[in-house]
């Protein structure tokens, strides 16, 4: 399994290592489960992501892949065949995909470069598909953090627009304000921030980090 995981890291789009892993999972499932239990290494989590996909647990699969991507965003993990599979895109929840996006940002890597935008292209496609299928406003607001971090501001705004079409909520306005701030338009950021406060005035100013127009949890380390 270690060899196959290494092969995936070298060529994430190649189907052969996944086929071999699927065969191992069919033939030695109990042994693999025992070996992976409690193993938080990158290779183990990557294998678990695929095994979860094979078992139809798309939510935990995408969150595991998000964790791997957060550690090593220099590898295009998202081009894995299963990540673009219609079975995955048709079943993964907006909430789980949003959490996975946040996990990709856990380690503070600089993603606003062209190479990263190329590596994250499958994630952007997944965001587009899932947000259209299941436009949960709070989840879409969280999803917007990934394209914003990659400099894909138009996608961040598109997610906010899609969320607002369902129901305007505070988190969407915060996501929009933060995107404007990152772009350097402090006037637009201030107006969007005012929209956020108008949508939930009970939240109060103490909840926000005013220079960034982000809620305090948004910049906190994730578990």
C-alpha positions as CSV (number, residue, x, y, z in Angstrom):
1,X,0.0,0.0,0.0
2,X,2.9,2.4,0.8
3,X,4.2,1.8,-2.7
4,X,0.8,2.5,-4.3
5,X,0.4,5.7,-2.2
6,X,3.8,6.8,-3.4
7,X,2.8,6.1,-7.0
8,X,-0.3,8.3,-6.5
9,X,1.8,11.1,-5.1
10,X,4.1,10.9,-8.1
11,X,1.2,10.9,-10.6
12,X,-2.2,11.6,-9.0
13,X,-4.1,11.2,-12.2
14,X,-2.8,7.8,-13.2
15,X,-5.6,5.2,-12.8
16,X,-3.4,2.1,-12.1
17,X,-2.6,2.8,-8.5
18,X,-6.2,3.3,-7.6
19,X,-7.2,0.1,-9.4
20,X,-4.6,-1.8,-7.3
21,X,-5.8,-0.1,-4.1
22,X,-9.4,-1.1,-4.9
23,X,-8.3,-4.7,-5.4
24,X,-6.4,-4.6,-2.0
25,X,-9.5,-3.1,-0.4
26,X,-11.7,-5.9,-1.7
27,X,-9.3,-8.7,-0.7
28,X,-7.8,-7.5,2.5
29,X,-10.2,-5.0,3.9
30,X,-10.1,-6.0,7.6
31,X,-6.3,-6.1,7.6
32,X,-6.1,-2.6,5.9
33,X,-8.6,-1.2,8.4
34,X,-6.6,-2.4,11.3
35,X,-3.4,-1.1,9.8
36,X,-4.9,2.4,9.1
37,X,-6.6,2.8,12.4
38,X,-5.0,5.6,14.3
39,X,-2.5,6.3,11.5
40,X,-2.6,10.0,10.7
41,X,0.3,10.0,8.2
42,X,-0.3,11.7,4.9
43,X,-0.2,8.3,3.0
44,X,-2.7,6.7,5.4
45,X,-5.1,9.5,5.1
46,X,-4.8,9.6,1.3
47,X,-5.5,5.9,1.1
48,X,-8.4,6.3,3.5
49,X,-9.9,9.0,1.3
50,X,-10.1,6.6,-1.6
51,X,-11.3,3.7,0.5
52,X,-14.1,5.9,1.8
53,X,-15.0,6.8,-1.8
54,X,-15.2,3.1,-2.6
55,X,-17.5,2.6,0.3
56,X,-19.8,5.4,-0.9
57,X,-18.9,7.7,2.1
58,X,-18.3,10.8,-0.1
59,X,-18.4,13.3,2.7
60,X,-15.6,11.7,4.8
61,X,-13.7,11.0,1.6
62,X,-13.6,14.7,0.6
63,X,-12.7,15.9,4.1
64,X,-9.8,13.4,4.2
65,X,-8.6,14.6,0.8
66,X,-8.9,18.2,2.0
67,X,-6.6,17.4,5.0
68,X,-4.0,15.8,2.6
69,X,-4.2,18.8,0.3
70,X,-3.8,21.2,3.2
71,X,-0.5,19.5,4.2
72,X,0.8,19.2,0.6
73,X,-0.9,21.6,-1.8
74,X,2.1,21.3,-4.1
75,X,0.7,18.0,-5.3
76,X,-2.4,18.1,-7.5
77,X,-4.3,15.5,-5.4
78,X,-7.6,16.8,-6.8
79,X,-6.9,15.3,-10.3
80,X,-7.5,11.9,-8.8
81,X,-10.0,10.1,-11.1
82,X,-12.5,9.5,-8.2
83,X,-12.6,13.2,-7.3
84,X,-14.1,14.1,-10.6
85,X,-16.3,11.1,-10.8
86,X,-20.0,11.8,-11.3
87,X,-20.8,9.4,-8.4
88,X,-18.7,11.6,-6.1
89,X,-19.9,15.0,-7.4
90,X,-23.5,13.8,-7.3
91,X,-23.5,12.6,-3.7
92,X,-21.0,14.7,-1.7
93,X,-22.8,17.3,0.5
94,X,-22.2,21.0,0.3
95,X,-21.4,21.0,4.1
96,X,-18.6,18.4,3.7
97,X,-17.1,20.0,0.6
98,X,-17.1,23.4,2.5
99,X,-15.3,21.8,5.4
100,X,-12.8,20.1,3.0
101,X,-12.1,23.5,1.4
102,X,-11.3,25.0,4.9
103,X,-8.9,22.1,5.6
104,X,-7.0,22.9,2.4
105,X,-6.2,26.2,4.0
106,X,-5.1,24.9,7.5
107,X,-1.4,25.4,7.1
108,X,-1.3,28.8,5.6
109,X,0.4,28.0,2.3
110,X,0.5,30.7,-0.4
111,X,-2.1,29.6,-3.0
112,X,-2.3,32.8,-4.9
113,X,0.0,31.7,-7.7
114,X,-0.7,30.3,-11.2
115,X,0.7,26.9,-10.4
116,X,-1.7,26.5,-7.4
117,X,-4.7,27.7,-9.4
118,X,-3.9,25.0,-11.9
119,X,-3.6,22.3,-9.2
120,X,-6.9,23.4,-7.6
121,X,-8.8,23.4,-10.9
122,X,-10.6,20.1,-10.0
123,X,-11.7,21.7,-6.7
124,X,-13.1,24.7,-8.5
125,X,-15.1,22.4,-10.7
126,X,-16.4,20.5,-7.7
127,X,-17.4,23.8,-6.1
128,X,-19.3,24.8,-9.2
129,X,-21.1,21.5,-9.5
130,X,-22.0,21.0,-5.8
131,X,-23.0,24.6,-5.2
132,X,-25.4,24.5,-8.1
133,X,-26.9,21.2,-6.9
134,X,-27.0,22.1,-3.2
135,X,-26.8,25.8,-2.7
136,X,-26.6,25.9,1.1
137,X,-25.8,29.6,1.8
138,X,-23.6,29.1,4.9
139,X,-21.7,26.3,3.1
140,X,-21.2,28.3,-0.1
141,X,-19.9,31.2,2.0
142,X,-17.3,28.8,3.5
143,X,-16.4,27.4,0.1
144,X,-15.6,30.9,-1.1
145,X,-12.5,31.0,1.1
146,X,-10.7,28.6,-1.2
147,X,-11.0,30.4,-4.5
148,X,-10.3,33.7,-2.7
149,X,-7.1,32.3,-1.3
150,X,-6.1,31.2,-4.8
151,X,-6.9,34.6,-6.4
152,X,-10.0,33.3,-8.1
153,X,-12.1,36.2,-7.0
154,X,-14.7,35.8,-9.6
155,X,-15.5,32.3,-8.4
156,X,-15.7,33.5,-4.8
157,X,-18.2,36.2,-5.8
158,X,-20.1,33.7,-7.9
159,X,-20.6,31.4,-4.9
160,X,-21.8,34.4,-2.9
161,X,-24.3,35.3,-5.6
162,X,-25.5,31.7,-5.8
163,X,-26.0,31.7,-2.0
164,X,-27.8,35.1,-2.0
165,X,-30.2,33.8,-4.7
166,X,-31.4,31.2,-2.1
167,X,-31.4,33.5,1.0
168,X,-29.1,36.4,2.0
169,X,-27.3,35.5,5.2
170,X,-24.7,37.1,7.3
171,X,-21.9,34.7,6.4
172,X,-22.3,35.3,2.7
173,X,-22.0,39.1,3.2
174,X,-18.9,38.5,5.3
175,X,-17.4,36.3,2.6
176,X,-18.1,39.0,0.0
177,X,-16.6,41.7,2.3
178,X,-13.5,39.7,2.8
179,X,-13.1,39.1,-0.9
180,X,-13.4,42.9,-1.6
181,X,-10.8,43.5,1.2
182,X,-8.3,41.1,-0.2
183,X,-8.7,42.7,-3.6
184,X,-7.9,46.1,-2.0
185,X,-11.3,47.7,-2.4
186,X,-12.0,48.8,1.1
187,X,-15.1,50.8,0.2
188,X,-16.9,47.8,-1.2
189,X,-15.6,45.8,1.7
190,X,-17.1,48.2,4.2
191,X,-20.5,48.2,2.5
192,X,-20.6,44.4,2.4
193,X,-19.6,44.3,6.1
194,X,-22.5,46.7,6.9
195,X,-24.8,44.3,5.0
196,X,-23.5,41.5,7.3
197,X,-24.3,43.5,10.4
198,X,-27.7,44.4,9.0
199,X,-28.5,40.8,8.4
200,X,-27.5,39.8,11.9
201,X,-27.3,42.9,14.1
202,X,-27.4,40.8,17.3
203,X,-23.9,39.4,16.5
204,X,-22.3,42.7,17.4
205,X,-19.0,44.2,16.6
206,X,-17.1,42.0,19.1
207,X,-17.5,39.0,16.9
208,X,-15.5,40.5,14.0
209,X,-11.9,41.3,13.3
210,X,-12.5,44.7,11.8
211,X,-9.3,45.2,9.8
212,X,-10.1,42.0,7.9
213,X,-13.8,41.9,8.0
214,X,-13.7,38.3,9.0
215,X,-15.3,36.5,12.0
216,X,-12.8,35.4,14.6
217,X,-13.3,31.7,13.9
218,X,-12.3,32.2,10.3
219,X,-8.7,32.8,11.1
220,X,-8.4,30.2,13.9
221,X,-6.5,26.9,13.4
222,X,-8.9,24.0,12.6
223,X,-8.8,20.7,14.4
